[in-house]
Amino acid sequence: MAILHQFDYIFALGMIFAFLDAWNIGANDVANSFATSVSSRSLTMKQAMLIATVCEFAGAVLVGSRVADTVRNKIISVKAFEQEPSVLMLGMLCALIGSSTYLTIATKIGLPVSTTHCIVGGIIGVGVATLGADGVVWGWKGVAQVFAAWVIAPAIAGAFAAIIFSITKYGVLKRKNPFKAGLIMIPVYFAITSGVLTMLIVWKGAPSLKLDNWSAGRICGCIFGVAAGVALICVVFFLPYLHRKLQQEDWTLKWYHIFYGPLLMRRGEVPERPANAKVVVVQDYYRGHKTRKELEESGVSNHIVDDLEKNTKPTRNSTVVRGSDDISSLPSNSSGPVHRSLEAEEQASLGPWYTPQNLYRKGKYLFFRGVDRDVVSEQGAAGKSSLLTGDLAAMHARTQHYDNKTEHLYSFLQVMTAATSSFAHGSNDVSNALGPLSAIFLIWNTGKLSSKSPVPVWVLVYGAAAIVIGLWTYGYNIMRNLGNRLTLHSPSRGFSMELGSALTVVMATRLALPISTTQCITGATVGVGLCTGDVRAINWRMIAWIYFGWIITLPVTGIIAGCLMGIIINAPQFGNAL
């Protein structure tokens, strides 16, 4: 039973803005994490959404932290509010408003930002408004860590990713028989990847399991045991499947044939493919991206294409055909009857928008509009007209293309890294993001204050649901502004980026270094891009845009939250006005 009923409105507003904040975490932070997998075509948009939904929700609810810091990063002292806990309750609401407002704007304009730093900035603003500048911990144990993260996280992640991709590049991709080398290395990669991801879960991704009390022997046994088990499964079941499908190009194989294992080697000859069969054994991961030689052979320079696009203007007698890239000049008679399109006729026959049938259709469209999109195509759609993206075709042409079947081997590894990182994000970061809501609920429900706020299960479910909804409805906007707009992605590159980011998170967790997963994946992307040997293979304008978003996060969220808090606590009241 709640104690502070007079502040029911603060709790209600906290619920609303916490949902908005978590919605933006899904649309911004989680979408940023999956942009690599989708851009490299290792995962389709729908597959990424389903994996993120299961992993984020399971991570948050099953093994998520049940206790979070009342004040994120301990940048202001909770003891200062012991006499007036309701003031801290109001402060957490203002911090949520500042964070969610900035996140909404950043997500709308396609700016990837650290959602953790957003709430930190909001709390800094609240601290300055209530306690003054001296009430904020500006040293290494406080705000200074946030500034250091701008350099530390991208640099370490970029170094790890560059090392991983360089080993892959020269040990597999550039060999005389890259596919054979890839088959030999794939169990080793699976063992290393599963070991690293086990460390990610043991050290960062399962707070409620209390694995911090494990001895070094138990942790090492768990890590090496999982790595050896995954490698054995890969050799027994996965390699025969890959050999049969990729080397022998068995077009009749289904996904469940992987469980046949060694029996696939005795399957017999591959039947001839029917003439009318449209079966693709392996998709082309580089489709839509030309090499420099292919661009030169096309005979059309970029500036000529630009001139054609600028000079082509629709005239009175031309009609733009929707759903097509071509503009056809069709004669039209302005004096004749106006015929509505088939879509308009169908919409008119359905009746008003508020009918149950139309409400269902509209709701279905709004929820699934972010899934039924080709993000990779949209990434290059406005390449020549955008100031930030520039000429993507010329930038992608500087990146070497590798054997397609060998690239396919790394798509499975990339799915594993994406799923595990999402699970760790859900279990660790979700509860931290909902720390302010937990603090509001604790004070409202008990009237007491604590440096640690218990996170109820319903709060984790509430936040996880908001994150999933945000990813499904608007995650595409961040995805299409990253990925191939930073540098050309492929499964081998994407795997190196994600594993480098995961390694950074593992190391930083043990060494208590300040990092952000958003900054890690950006740094890893740059590190892999530099391995091409051409600095122009990276979109530095987009990197500068991302850094700009990181730098303004703390000031903007702090100003919004601080001004709002200062106005409220110093506002004149009836009977207490000057």
C-alpha positions in Angstrom: 0.0 0.0 0.0 1.5 3.4 -1.0 2.5 5.8 1.7 2.9 9.1 -0.2 -0.5 9.3 -1.8 -0.2 13.1 -2.2 2.5 12.3 -4.9 0.5 9.9 -6.9 0.8 12.2 -9.9 4.6 12.0 -9.7 4.5 8.2 -9.8 2.0 8.3 -12.7 4.2 10.7 -14.7 7.2 8.6 -13.9 5.5 5.6 -15.4 4.7 7.5 -18.6 8.2 9.0 -19.1 9.9 5.8 -18.1 8.0 4.0 -20.9 9.0 6.7 -23.3 12.7 6.4 -22.2 12.6 2.6 -22.5 10.8 2.9 -25.9 13.7 5.0 -27.1 16.2 2.5 -25.8 14.7 0.0 -28.1 14.5 2.4 -31.0 18.0 3.8 -30.5 20.3 1.6 -28.4 19.1 -1.9 -29.3 18.6 -0.9 -33.0 22.2 0.4 -33.0 23.4 -3.0 -31.8 21.6 -4.9 -34.5 22.4 -2.5 -37.3 25.6 -4.4 -38.0 23.9 -7.8 -38.4 21.1 -6.4 -40.6 23.5 -4.3 -42.7 25.7 -7.3 -43.5 22.6 -9.3 -44.4 23.4 -12.0 -41.8 19.9 -11.3 -40.4 16.8 -10.1 -42.1 14.8 -7.3 -40.4 12.2 -9.7 -39.1 14.8 -12.2 -37.8 16.6 -9.4 -36.0 13.4 -8.2 -34.4 12.5 -11.7 -33.2 15.9 -12.4 -31.7 16.1 -9.1 -30.0 12.6 -9.6 -28.6 13.4 -12.9 -27.1 16.9 -12.1 -25.8 16.1 -8.6 -24.4 12.9 -9.8 -22.7 14.5 -13.0 -21.4 17.6 -11.2 -20.2 15.7 -8.6 -18.4 13.1 -10.8 -16.7 14.9 -14.1 -16.1 18.4 -13.0 -15.0 18.1 -9.2 -14.9 19.3 -7.2 -12.0 16.9 -7.0 -9.1 18.8 -4.1 -7.5 19.9 -0.9 -9.3 21.7 2.2 -8.1 19.2 4.8 -6.9 21.4 7.5 -8.4 23.1 6.2 -11.6 26.9 6.2 -11.3 26.7 7.7 -7.8 27.2 11.2 -9.3 25.1 12.8 -6.6 24.8 11.7 -2.9 21.5 10.1 -1.8 22.2 11.2 1.8 21.5 14.8 0.8 17.9 13.9 0.3 17.3 11.8 3.5 15.2 14.5 5.1 13.2 15.1 2.0 13.0 11.9 0.0 10.0 13.3 -2.0 12.4 15.9 -3.5 14.6 13.0 -4.9 11.4 11.5 -6.2 10.7 14.7 -8.1 14.3 14.8 -9.3 14.2 11.3 -10.8 11.0 12.3 -12.7 12.8 15.4 -14.1 15.8 13.2 -15.0 13.4 10.9 -16.9 11.8 13.8 -18.7 15.1 15.2 -19.8 16.5 11.8 -20.9 13.4 10.8 -22.8 12.9 14.2 -24.5 16.5 14.2 -25.8 16.3 10.5 -26.8 13.1 11.1 -28.7 14.7 13.9 -30.7 17.9 12.0 -31.3 16.0 8.9 -32.5 13.9 11.0 -34.8 16.9 12.6 -36.6 18.7 9.2 -36.7 21.4 10.1 -34.1 22.8 7.1 -32.2 23.5 8.1 -28.6 24.3 6.4 -25.3 21.1 5.9 -23.4 23.0 5.4 -20.2 24.7 8.8 -20.6 21.3 10.3 -21.2 20.0 9.4 -17.8 23.3 10.4 -16.2 23.1 13.8 -17.8 19.5 14.2 -16.5 20.7 13.4 -12.9 23.6 15.8 -13.2 21.1 18.6 -14.1 18.9 17.6 -11.1 22.0 17.6 -8.8 23.1 21.1 -9.9 19.5 22.4 -9.5 19.1 21.0 -6.0 22.5 20.8 -4.4 24.6 23.2 -6.6 27.6 22.4 -8.6 29.5 21.2 -5.5 26.9 18.5 -5.0 27.9 16.6 -8.1 30.9 14.3 -8.2 32.9 15.6 -11.1 36.0 13.4 -10.5 36.9 10.0 -11.9 34.3 8.2 -9.9 31.6 10.4 -11.3 31.2 12.6 -14.4 34.8 12.3 -15.6 34.2 8.6 -16.5 31.6 9.7 -19.0 34.1 12.0 -20.8 36.7 9.3 -20.7 34.3 6.8 -22.3 34.3 8.9 -25.5 37.9 7.9 -26.1 38.5 4.7 -24.2 35.5 2.6 -25.5 35.9 3.3 -29.2 39.7 2.9 -29.1 39.7 -0.4 -27.3 36.8 -1.8 -29.4 38.4 -0.6 -32.6 41.7 -2.3 -31.7 40.1 -5.6 -30.8 37.9 -5.6 -34.0 40.9 -4.7 -36.2 42.9 -7.6 -34.8 40.1 -10.1 -35.2 39.4 -9.0 -38.8 43.1 -8.9 -39.7 43.5 -12.5 -38.6 40.4 -13.5 -40.5 41.5 -11.5 -43.6 44.9 -13.0 -43.9 44.2 -16.4 -42.3 41.0 -17.2 -44.3 39.7 -14.7 -46.7 42.9 -14.1 -48.8 44.0 -17.7 -48.9 44.1 -19.6 -52.2 41.1 -21.7 -51.0 39.3 -19.5 -48.6 36.3 -21.7 -48.2 38.5 -24.7 -47.1 40.4 -22.5 -44.7 37.1 -21.2 -43.4 35.8 -24.7 -42.7 39.0 -25.4 -40.7 38.8 -22.2 -38.7 35.0 -22.2 -38.1 35.1 -24.6 -35.0 38.0 -22.5 -33.5 36.0 -19.3 -34.1 32.9 -20.9 -32.5 34.9 -22.0 -29.5 36.5 -18.5 -29.0 33.2 -16.7 -29.6 31.2 -18.9 -27.2 33.9 -18.5 -24.6 33.9 -14.8 -24.8 30.2 -14.6 -24.8 30.1 -16.9 -21.7 32.4 -14.4 -20.0 30.0 -11.7 -21.0 27.1 -13.4 -19.3 29.0 -14.6 -16.3 30.6 -11.2 -15.6 28.0 -8.8 -16.9 24.8 -10.4 -18.1 23.3 -12.3 -15.2 23.2 -10.1 -12.0 20.4 -12.0 -10.3 22.2 -15.3 -10.5 24.9 -13.9 -8.2 27.8 -15.3 -10.2 30.2 -12.7 -8.8 30.7 -15.1 -5.9 32.1 -17.8 -8.1 35.7 -18.8 -7.7 38.2 -18.4 -10.5 38.2 -22.1 -11.0 34.5 -22.4 -11.5 34.5 -19.4 -13.9 37.3 -20.9 -15.9 35.7 -24.3 -15.9 32.4 -22.8 -17.2 34.1 -20.8 -19.9 36.3 -23.5 -21.3 33.6 -26.1 -20.9 31.2 -24.1 -22.9 33.8 -23.4 -25.6 34.8 -27.0 -25.9 31.2 -28.2 -26.0 30.3 -25.7 -28.7 33.4 -26.6 -30.8 32.5 -30.3 -30.5 28.9 -29.7 -31.6 30.2 -27.6 -34.5 32.5 -30.3 -35.7 30.0 -33.2 -35.4 26.8 -31.5 -36.7 27.6 -28.1 -38.3 30.6 -28.9 -40.5 28.9 -31.8 -42.4 25.9 -29.6 -43.0 28.0 -26.7 -44.3 30.1 -29.0 -46.5 27.0 -30.6 -48.0 25.2 -27.3 -48.6 28.1 -25.0 -49.7 30.7 -27.3 -51.1 28.4 -29.8 -52.9 25.6 -27.2 -53.3 22.9 -29.5 -52.2 19.8 -27.4 -52.9 17.4 -29.9 -51.3 18.8 -29.4 -47.8 16.6 -27.8 -45.1 17.6 -26.2 -41.9 16.6 -29.2 -39.8 19.0 -31.5 -41.7 21.8 -30.0 -39.5 20.7 -32.5 -36.8 21.6 -35.4 -39.1 25.3 -34.6 -38.5 27.7 -37.2 -39.9 24.8 -39.0 -41.7 24.8 -36.2 -44.2 28.2 -37.5 -45.6 26.4 -40.7 -46.6 23.4 -38.9 -48.3 24.5 -39.7 -51.8 24.8 -37.7 -54.9 23.1 -34.3 -55.1 20.0 -34.5 -57.4 20.0 -32.3 -60.4 18.3 -29.0 -60.0 15.1 -28.6 -62.1 15.3 -26.0 -64.8 12.4 -23.9 -63.4 13.6 -24.2 -59.8 14.4 -20.8 -58.2 16.6 -22.0 -55.3 19.5 -19.9 -54.1 22.0 -21.9 -52.1 23.7 -18.8 -50.7 22.6 -15.2 -51.1 25.0 -12.6 -52.5 26.1 -10.6 -49.5 27.6 -7.9 -51.7 24.7 -7.4 -54.0 24.1 -3.7 -54.7 27.7 -2.8 -53.9 30.1 -2.5 -56.8 33.9 -2.7 -56.8 36.0 0.1 -58.2 36.5 -1.9 -61.4 32.8 -2.5 -61.8 32.2 1.2 -61.4 34.7 2.1 -64.0 33.4 -0.5 -66.4 29.8 0.9 -66.0 31.0 4.0 -67.9 28.8 6.4 -66.0 30.5 8.8 -63.6 28.9 9.9 -60.5 28.7 13.6 -61.4 26.8 12.7 -64.6 24.3 10.7 -62.6 23.9 13.7 -60.2 23.3 16.1 -63.1 20.6 13.8 -64.5 18.9 13.5 -61.2 18.9 17.3 -60.7 17.8 18.1 -64.2 15.0 15.6 -64.3 11.8 17.4 -63.2 8.3 16.1 -63.5 6.3 18.0 -66.1 2.6 18.5 -66.5 2.3 15.5 -68.7 4.4 13.1 -66.7 3.2 10.8 -64.0 5.3 9.3 -61.3 4.5 5.6 -60.9 4.5 4.8 -57.2 6.5 1.7 -56.2 8.9 2.0 -59.1 12.2 3.8 -59.6 11.3 4.9 -63.1 9.5 8.0 -64.1 7.3 7.4 -67.1 5.9 10.1 -69.3 2.3 9.3 -69.7 -0.1 11.6 -71.6 -2.8 13.0 -69.4 -6.0 14.8 -70.3 -6.7 17.5 -67.7 -10.2 18.0 -69.1 -11.2 14.3 -68.8 -12.6 12.6 -65.7 -10.3 12.1 -62.7 -10.0 8.4 -61.8 -8.9 7.4 -58.3 -6.3 4.8 -57.8 -7.2 1.3 -56.9 -5.7 1.9 -53.4 -7.9 4.9 -52.9 -11.0 3.0 -54.1 -10.2 0.2 -51.7 -9.7 2.6 -48.8 -12.9 4.4 -49.5 -14.9 1.1 -49.5 -13.6 0.2 -46.0 -15.5 3.1 -44.4 -14.3 5.6 -41.8 -11.0 5.1 -39.9 -12.7 4.6 -36.5 -14.5 1.4 -37.5 -13.1 -1.7 -35.7 -11.8 -3.2 -38.9 -9.9 0.0 -39.8 -8.5 0.4 -36.3 -7.1 -3.1 -36.4 -5.6 -2.5 -39.8 -4.1 0.8 -38.7 -2.7 -0.7 -35.5 -1.2 -3.6 -37.5 0.4 -1.2 -39.9 1.9 1.0 -37.2 3.4 -2.0 -35.3 4.8 -3.9 -38.4 5.8 -0.9 -40.5 9.3 -1.1 -39.1 9.7 -4.8 -40.0 8.6 -4.9 -43.6 11.5 -2.7 -44.7 14.7 -3.3 -46.7 17.1 -1.4 -44.5 20.1 -2.1 -46.7 18.4 -0.6 -49.7 17.3 2.4 -47.7 20.8 3.0 -46.5 22.0 3.8 -50.0 18.7 5.4 -51.2 19.8 9.0 -50.5 23.5 8.6 -50.8 24.2 11.4 -53.3 21.7 13.9 -51.9 22.7 13.6 -48.2 25.4 15.8 -46.7 26.3 13.2 -44.1 26.3 10.1 -46.3 27.9 11.5 -49.5 28.6 9.1 -52.4 28.2 5.7 -50.8 28.9 3.9 -54.1 32.4 5.4 -54.3 33.1 4.7 -50.6 32.0 1.1 -50.9 34.0 0.6 -54.0 37.2 1.0 -52.0 36.4 -2.1 -50.0 37.5 -5.5 -51.2 34.9 -8.2 -51.9 35.7 -11.7 -50.7 34.4 -15.2 -51.5 30.6 -15.3 -50.9 30.5 -18.9 -49.6 33.2 -18.1 -47.1 31.3 -15.0 -46.0 28.3 -17.2 -45.4 30.3 -19.1 -42.7 30.6 -16.0 -40.6 26.9 -15.2 -40.8 26.2 -17.9 -38.2 28.8 -16.5 -35.9 27.4 -13.1 -36.2 23.9 -14.3 -35.3 25.4 -15.8 -32.1 27.3 -12.7 -31.1 24.2 -10.5 -31.7 21.9 -12.7 -29.7 24.2 -13.0 -26.7 25.1 -9.3 -26.6 21.3 -8.6 -26.7 20.8 -11.0 -23.8 23.5 -9.3 -21.8 22.1 -5.9 -22.6 18.6 -6.9 -21.5 19.8 -8.3 -18.2 22.2 -5.5 -17.3 21.3 -2.2 -19.0 17.5 -2.4 -18.8 17.4 -2.4 -15.0 19.9 0.4 -14.9 17.8 2.5 -17.2 14.8 1.8 -15.1 16.7 2.8 -11.9 14.9 6.2 -11.7 11.5 4.6 -12.0 12.4 2.1 -9.3 13.5 4.9 -7.0 10.3 6.8 -7.6 8.3 3.6 -6.8 10.3 2.9 -3.7 9.8 6.4 -2.2 6.2 6.6 -3.2 5.4 3.1 -1.8 7.5 3.2 1.4 8.4 6.8 2.1 11.9 5.7 2.7 15.2 6.3 0.8 18.1 3.9 0.1 21.3 4.0 -2.0 20.0 0.8 -3.7 16.5 0.6 -5.2 15.0 -2.9 -5.5 13.8 -3.4 -9.0 10.4 -5.3 -9.0 9.8 -7.9 -11.6 6.8 -5.9 -13.0 9.2 -3.0 -13.6 11.5 -5.2 -15.6 8.6 -6.6 -17.6 7.3 -3.1 -18.2 10.6 -1.8 -19.4 11.4 -4.8 -21.5 8.0 -4.5 -23.2 8.6 -0.9 -23.9 12.0 -1.6 -25.4 10.6 -4.3 -27.7 7.8 -2.0 -28.9 10.3 0.7 -29.6 12.5 -1.6 -31.6 9.6 -3.0 -33.6 8.0 0.3 -34.4 10.9 2.7 -35.0 14.2 0.8 -34.8 14.6 0.9 -38.5 15.3 4.6 -38.5 18.6 4.2 -36.6 19.5 1.1 -38.5 19.2 2.8 -41.9 21.4 5.7 -40.7 24.2 3.4 -39.6 25.7 0.1 -41.0 26.7 0.6 -44.6 26.6 4.4 -44.2 29.7 4.1 -42.0 31.6 1.5 -44.1 30.7 -1.5 -46.2 29.5 -4.4 -44.1 29.7 -8.1 -44.7 29.3 -11.1 -42.4 33.1 -11.5 -41.8 33.4 -7.8 -41.0 30.2 -7.7 -39.0 31.3 -10.7 -36.9 34.7 -8.9 -36.2 32.9 -5.8 -35.1 30.5 -7.5 -32.8 33.1 -9.8 -31.2 35.5 -6.8 -30.8 32.7 -4.9 -29.0 31.9 -7.9 -26.8 35.5 -8.3 -25.8 35.7 -4.6 -24.9 32.6 -4.9 -22.7 34.0 -8.0 -21.0 37.4 -6.4 -20.3 35.9 -3.1 -19.2 33.5 -4.8 -16.8 36.4 -6.6 -15.0 38.7 -3.5 -15.0 35.8 -1.1 -14.0 36.5 1.0 -17.1 33.8 3.4 -18.3 32.3 2.2 -21.5 29.1 2.3 -23.5 27.9 -0.4 -25.9 26.9 2.2 -28.4 30.4 3.7 -28.4 32.0 0.2 -28.5 30.2 -0.9 -31.7 31.0 2.5 -33.4 34.7 2.1 -32.5 34.7 -1.5 -33.7 33.2 -0.4 -37.1 35.9 2.2 -37.6 38.6 -0.4 -36.7 37.4 -2.9 -39.2 37.0 -0.2 -41.8 40.6 0.9 -41.4 41.7 -2.6 -42.2 40.9 -1.9 -45.9 44.0 0.2 -46.0 42.1 3.2 -47.3 40.8 5.9 -44.9 38.3 7.0 -47.5 36.5 3.6 -47.1 35.0 5.1 -43.9 32.4 7.9 -43.8 34.2 10.3 -41.4 31.3 12.8 -41.7 29.0 10.3 -40.2 31.5 9.4 -37.5 31.8 13.2 -36.6 28.0 13.4 -36.5 27.9 10.5 -34.0 30.6 12.0 -31.9 28.6 15.3 -31.9 25.6 13.4 -30.5 27.8 11.9 -27.7 29.2 15.3 -26.8 25.9 17.2 -26.5 24.1 14.4 -24.6 25.2 15.4 -21.1 24.6 19.2 -21.6 21.3 18.9 -23.3 19.7 16.3 -21.0 21.2 18.1 -18.0 19.8 21.5 -19.0 16.3 20.1 -19.7 16.2 18.2 -16.4 18.0 20.9 -14.3 15.8 23.8 -15.6 12.6 21.8 -15.0 13.7 20.8 -11.5 14.8 24.4 -10.7 11.6 25.9 -11.9 9.5 23.5 -9.9 11.3 23.6 -6.5 11.6 27.4 -6.7 8.2 28.2 -8.1 6.0 30.6 -6.1 3.0 29.1 -4.3 -0.3 30.5 -2.9 0.4 31.6 0.7 4.2 31.3 0.1 4.7 33.9 -2.7 6.8 37.0 -2.4 
